[in-house]
Amino acid sequence: MAAGRDDRSIGELFSELAQETSTLVRQEMRLAGEEIGLRASRAGKDIGFAAAGVVLLVVSFLVVVAAIIIILADLGLDWWLAALIVAVVLGLVGGALVRRGVAALKRAEILPRRTIQHLKEDQEWVKEQIG
C-alpha cells in the first residue's frame, strides 16, 4: 500500500462526508441556540429591571400630572380644560418617545451573526468537498 493512500470507496467517502457534515451542522445549531439563549437571558434580566423602574416612574409621573392639573386649575382654568391641555402635551411627548423606541428596536442586533457566518462557511466547504 502506498503511503497516504486511502482505499475507501467513493460511497464510503461520501457516507463519511455526510456523517461529518451532519455532525458539523448539529454543532453549529447548538452554538446558535447557546448564543441566542445567552442574549435572551441578558435581555430578560434587563427587561425585569426596566419594568420595575417603569412602575415607579408611572406612579410618580401620575402624581406630577395631577399636580400640574391642580396648578392650572388654581390659575383660573376650568378643571376639564386643564386636564385636556396636560393630556394633549403628554400625548405628543408620548408619541415621539414611541417612535424613537420602535426605531431603536428595528436597529437592534438579535440574530446570531457569527453562527450564520459559520454555517455559510461550512456550506461552502461542503460544496468544495463534493465538487
N, C-alpha and C positions, 0 to 999 in steps of 0.2 A: 504494500500500500504506500502511495506517495505521501510525503509529508504535507499536512494541511488539506489533504483530500477528504471530502465529505461524501460518503457512499449512500447518503439518504436519497430516496426518490423525490421527484418533484412533488408528488402527492404528500409525502411526509413533510417536506419543507413548507408547503402551503398550509398543512394542518398545524404545524408549529407556529407559523406566522399568524394564523387565525387565533390560535390559543394565546399567543403573546399580545396580539392586538386587543383581544378581549380583556385580558388582564390589565393592560395599559389603560383602556377606556374606563374600566371599573375603578382603577386607582384615581384617574382624573376626575371622575364623577364624585368619588368620596372626598377628594380635595375641594371640589366645588361646593359640596354640601357643608364641609367644615368651614370654608371661607364665608359662605352665606350665613351659617349659624353664628359665627363669631360676630359678624356685622349686625345681625339681628339682635343678638344678646346685648351688645353695646347700645344699640338704638332703643331697645326695650327699657333698659335701665335709665337712659336719658329721658325717655318719654315719661317714665314714672316721676322723676324729679320735676320735669316741666309741668306735669299735670297737678302736682301738689302746689307748685308755685302759682299756677293759674287759678286754682281755687282761692288761694289767699288774695291774689290780686283782684279777682272778681268781687269778692266781699268788700275789700277796701275801696274799689272803684265805685261800687254801688252807693257806698256811704258818701263819697265825694260828689257823685251825681246828685244825690238827694240834697246835699248842702248847697250845690250850685243852684238848683231849682228854688230852694228856700231863699237864697240870697236874691235871685232875680225877682221873686215874688215880693220880697221885702222892699225892693227898689221900686215897686209900683206896678209891675206886670201882673196880669191875671195868671193864676196858677197853671191853667191849661196852656197859655202862651209860653210861659217859662219852660214848662216840660217839653213843649214842641220844639222850641229853639235848641234846647240841650239834646233832644233826640236827633234832630237833623245834623247837628255838628258831629255827634258821636257816630251817626250812620256814615257820614263822609269819611271820617278818620278810619272807621272800621273797614269800609270798602277798600280803602287804599292799603291797609295792612293785609287784608285777604289777598289782594292782587300780588303784593310783594311776596307773601308766603308761598302762594301757588307757583310763582315764577322760580323761587328758590328750590322748591321740591322738584320741579321739572329739570333743574340742573344737577340734582343730587346724583351721586355715583353709587348705585347699589348693585350693579352687575359684577360678577367675579371675572374681571378683565384678564387677570393672569391665567386663570384656568381656561378661559375661552381661547387665549393665545396658545396655550399648551396643546389644547385639542386641535387647533388648526395646524400646529407644527407636527403633531402626531399623524394627522390626516395626510399631510404632505410626505412624511416619512413612509407611511404605508403605501402611498401611490408610487414612490420611488422603488420600494422593495418589490412591488408587483410588476411595475413597468420595466 
